[in-house]
Amino acid sequence: MNNHKYKYGIIGNGAYSALVDDKANIGWMCWPKFDSSCIFGSLLDEEKGGRFSIQPEWDGFTSSQKYIQNTNIIETIFECEDGIYKVIDFAPRFRQYERFYKPLMLVRKIIPIKGRPRIRVSCKPVGNYGEIVTKKVFGSSHIRFEGLESQVRLTTNIPLSYVDQEMPFVLNSEKYLVLTWGAPLEAPLESSAENYLQQTIRYWHQWVKNTTTESFHQEAIIRSALTLKLHQYQDTGAIVTATTTSLPEFPGSGRNWDYRYCWIRDAHFTIKALNDLSHFSILEDYVNFIENIALNDDNRFNQFYPVALDKFQKEKIVPLKGYLGNRPVRVGNDTFNKKQNHVYGQILVTLLPFFDDKRFTINDDSTLKIMAENCLDIIEEIFNEKDTGLWSSLGTEQYYCYTFLSHWVGCNAAYKIAKSIENEKMMLKAKNLIAQAKVKIESCYNDENNSYSSAIGIQQSDASLFQLINFGYLDPKSEKARQLVEKLENDLLSEKTELIYSYRHQDDFGAPESTKLICTFWYIQALATIGEHEKASKLFDNTLKFANHLGLLSETVHDNTGGQWGNFPHTYSHVGLINAAMCIARKINKPNYLID
């Protein structure tokens, strides 16, 4: 197998994130928001994308990369003929003045370890996806890059002429580079950078200490949790699905999407995973985001939203070469208004802890009650409506099993919310809809193959059907649950990688050639739930082999090569890892949204 892996790690602070490759180049970074233009984008175009690299003068070096343990701070170590040095990359994040300090600031520290290595620094920020080349203006110890929406400034103790001309120089002492957007660093460089580094290390260490987890693959769970946290845009509480755009699901697929937005579906699972790990504040932030979403004129939620709740950016193709030549490079996403009716049930499950978990408190006049009532009303209104289902690339509208399962789950949650607030009318409506959803789900059952189909009246299956078990709809001890797992194994399991396809049939772009990691983790979770713990554990170990050198997961894995593809890192994949690991560790727990 040509085991292609993304050679990147992710750093961030809740205001932005960036990808650092194993040669200390910032290959992808968007400022001032997750969905803004990349300021560095060599990931998608080596020439036009700009770069920010710190590399040895000569080729022939070796490099390795790791996270400082239990942090989102990356160390890249270089060994070359004339010495050894290390680059530390991080985005400052810590509490200050009763709030989080999370500036649009990238800090890079260079540390000589052995010998007197000669290195070269290149900093070339761009704008409008490479269409704007910045102009350099020099200060006494900084370079301003002009031509963008706001001031970008590099403050450093490296001679500016070396940076300007990309001249090699001897690294004989510790060097610092601080890149800022907007407000520049006006404080002392070295002491400020060191202070930020130590405080950021302490912040992440404390965050991990506050993570409740089991001993099963604890390191992978922690790395996944840290990665999920970096996908929160804390100003609004939104959760982006991935840091990147246009990394294809497999080579030449054309399935190059912009995932730098908050999908209601994906965010729900991210929030639930972090909430299960005792990170409650991220749920509170996200519910604030949901409260601020304006419904459309037809009383609908879109399937995703911009992180700052500004206008939707019309999808366009930008003239970049694309990752390994894979085009098109898309900016924006025109599928925001595709009908995905499962979102309402998932919002209800997201709201449930505020009524059911005694660690949360709400006021009697809380708008959360109104939100819950509205979502239940919308489910009633759209109940008999076709939609595009979970995998919108299928295009066709059907009566999808997963949509009715989401209605069932959401109405269970709504019933518990109604019971908590003593709203008998809402309780009755929820109970009636639960019964109706069950009828629809059972209409997807196919007597010929003793299993469920993706939608009413069709024969095809897809991986979302594993959720019939994971969501608690099917009794895990039942024959139906066991038959469903066997049927989906036969239909969707790759013999080469032992990973799961989302589906195998043709869609708008042809037949898929890559498996989806989230679907594999659903499969593993279903196995653990029906009592196949040993098999689930072995498959979990196998799936971890498809992470990169830092334990980060992509969206898909190419079946023929076993390589990482799709946008990266992918929150859905890391959510799946956490849920599957916790399920194996804890055996079987009844989902808390189910009514007695």
NORKA-V675070 format. One record per backbone hydrogen bond with DSSP energy under -1.0 kcal/mol. CO is the residue of the C=O (numbers start at 0). NH is the residue of the N-H. E is the energy in kcal/mol with one decimal. If there is no record, write none. Layout:
co->(CO	CO)
nh->(NH	NH)
e->(E	E)
//
This chain:
co->(0	1	3	5	6	8	10	13	15	17	18	18	19	20	24	24	26	27	28	28	32	36	38	39	40	40	43	44	48	50	51	52	54	61	63	65	67	72	73	74	75	76	77	78	79	81	82	83	83	84	85	86	87	88	89	93	95	98	100	102	103	105	106	107	108	109	110	113	116	117	118	119	121	126	127	131	134	136	140	141	142	143	144	145	150	151	152	153	154	158	159	160	161	168	169	174	175	176	177	178	179	187	188	189	190	191	192	193	194	195	196	197	198	199	200	201	202	203	204	205	207	214	216	217	218	219	220	221	222	223	224	225	227	228	230	231	232	232	237	240	243	247	249	253	256	258	260	261	262	263	264	265	266	267	268	269	270	271	273	274	276	277	279	279	280	281	282	283	284	285	286	287	289	295	299	302	304	305	315	317	321	322	328	330	334	335	338	339	341	342	343	344	345	346	347	350	351	351	352	356	362	365	366	367	368	369	370	371	372	373	374	375	376	377	381	386	389	390	391	392	393	397	397	398	399	400	401	402	403	404	405	406	407	408	409	410	411	412	413	414	415	416	417	422	423	424	425	426	427	428	429	430	431	432	433	434	435	436	437	438	440	441	443	445	450	453	454	459	461	462	463	464	465	465	466	467	468	474	477	478	479	480	481	482	483	484	485	486	487	488	491	493	498	499	501	506	509	512	514	515	516	517	518	519	520	521	522	523	524	525	526	527	530	531	532	533	534	535	536	537	538	539	542	543	547	551	552	554	555	556	557	562	564	569	570	571	572	573	574	575	576	577	578	579	580	581	590)
nh->(2	3	563	7	21	19	17	233	12	10	26	27	8	23	20	26	42	18	38	39	35	30	125	28	43	44	321	48	40	123	25	121	119	78	76	74	70	67	88	65	86	63	84	61	82	115	79	112	113	77	110	75	108	73	106	100	98	95	93	104	180	178	89	176	87	174	85	83	170	56	168	54	52	131	130	126	145	143	155	138	153	136	151	134	181	144	179	142	177	162	163	164	166	118	171	109	156	107	154	105	152	191	192	193	194	195	196	197	198	199	200	201	202	203	204	205	206	207	208	209	210	217	220	221	222	223	224	225	226	227	228	229	230	231	239	233	235	236	232	570	258	565	252	255	245	241	240	304	266	267	268	269	270	271	272	273	274	275	278	277	211	279	282	283	284	285	286	287	288	289	290	291	292	298	295	263	261	308	330	319	324	325	317	315	337	302	387	342	345	346	347	348	349	350	351	353	354	355	356	359	365	368	370	371	372	373	374	375	376	377	378	379	380	381	384	397	391	393	394	507	395	386	399	455	403	404	405	406	407	408	409	410	411	412	413	414	415	416	417	418	419	420	422	426	427	428	429	430	431	432	433	434	435	436	437	438	439	440	441	442	443	444	452	450	445	400	457	453	464	465	466	467	468	469	470	473	471	477	481	482	483	484	485	486	487	488	489	490	491	492	500	497	493	515	462	509	506	558	556	519	520	521	522	523	524	525	526	527	528	529	531	530	532	535	536	537	538	539	540	541	542	543	545	546	550	547	569	516	564	514	561	557	555	573	574	575	576	577	578	579	580	581	582	583	584	585	593)
e->(-1.5	-2.6	-3.8	-1.2	-1.4	-2.6	-2.4	-2.1	-1.7	-2.4	-1.3	-1.2	-2.4	-1.9	-2.8	-1.3	-2.4	-2.8	-3.5	-1.5	-1.4	-1.3	-2.1	-2.1	-1.8	-1.2	-2.1	-1.7	-3.3	-3.3	-1.9	-2.3	-3.1	-2.8	-2.6	-3.3	-1.2	-2.7	-2.6	-2.3	-2.6	-2.0	-1.9	-2.3	-1.3	-1.5	-2.9	-2.9	-2.0	-3.0	-3.1	-2.5	-2.4	-2.1	-2.5	-3.8	-1.2	-3.6	-1.3	-2.1	-2.0	-2.6	-1.9	-2.5	-2.9	-2.1	-2.3	-2.6	-3.1	-2.6	-2.2	-2.3	-1.9	-2.6	-1.3	-2.1	-3.1	-3.5	-2.0	-3.2	-2.8	-2.6	-1.0	-2.4	-3.0	-3.3	-2.4	-2.2	-2.7	-1.3	-3.1	-2.5	-1.9	-2.5	-1.2	-3.0	-1.2	-2.7	-2.8	-2.6	-2.0	-1.2	-2.7	-2.3	-2.3	-2.9	-2.3	-2.5	-2.5	-2.4	-2.4	-2.3	-2.2	-2.3	-2.5	-2.4	-2.3	-2.4	-2.1	-1.5	-2.0	-1.2	-2.0	-2.7	-2.3	-2.2	-2.7	-2.7	-2.1	-2.6	-2.2	-1.2	-1.8	-1.5	-2.7	-1.0	-1.3	-2.4	-2.9	-2.5	-1.2	-2.9	-1.9	-1.8	-2.6	-1.8	-1.9	-1.6	-3.0	-1.9	-1.3	-2.2	-3.0	-2.4	-2.3	-2.3	-2.7	-2.5	-2.7	-1.9	-2.5	-1.2	-1.0	-1.7	-2.5	-1.9	-2.5	-1.6	-1.5	-2.4	-2.5	-1.2	-1.5	-2.0	-2.7	-2.1	-2.8	-1.7	-2.7	-2.3	-2.0	-2.0	-2.4	-2.5	-1.9	-2.1	-3.1	-1.3	-1.4	-2.0	-1.9	-1.9	-1.8	-2.0	-1.5	-1.5	-2.3	-2.3	-2.1	-2.2	-1.9	-1.1	-2.5	-2.4	-2.4	-2.7	-2.6	-2.1	-2.3	-2.5	-2.3	-2.1	-2.2	-2.6	-2.3	-2.5	-1.0	-2.2	-1.5	-1.7	-2.0	-2.2	-1.1	-2.2	-1.6	-2.4	-2.5	-2.1	-2.5	-2.8	-3.0	-2.8	-1.8	-2.2	-2.7	-2.2	-1.8	-2.3	-3.0	-2.5	-2.0	-1.9	-2.8	-2.1	-2.5	-2.1	-2.6	-2.4	-2.2	-2.2	-2.2	-1.8	-2.1	-2.7	-1.9	-1.7	-2.0	-2.7	-2.5	-1.1	-1.6	-1.3	-2.3	-1.5	-3.8	-3.1	-1.5	-3.3	-1.7	-1.9	-1.5	-1.7	-1.5	-1.9	-2.7	-2.7	-1.2	-2.3	-1.5	-2.8	-2.2	-2.0	-2.1	-2.6	-2.6	-2.3	-2.2	-2.0	-2.8	-1.8	-2.2	-1.7	-3.1	-2.0	-2.6	-1.7	-2.0	-2.2	-2.1	-1.6	-2.3	-2.0	-2.1	-2.5	-2.7	-2.5	-2.4	-2.3	-2.2	-2.0	-2.8	-1.0	-1.5	-2.4	-2.5	-2.1	-2.3	-2.1	-2.2	-2.1	-2.3	-1.9	-1.9	-1.7	-2.0	-2.1	-1.9	-1.8	-2.5	-2.6	-2.8	-2.4	-2.6	-1.8	-2.9	-2.3	-2.1	-2.1	-2.7	-2.7	-2.6	-2.6	-2.0	-2.4	-2.4	-2.5	-1.4)
//
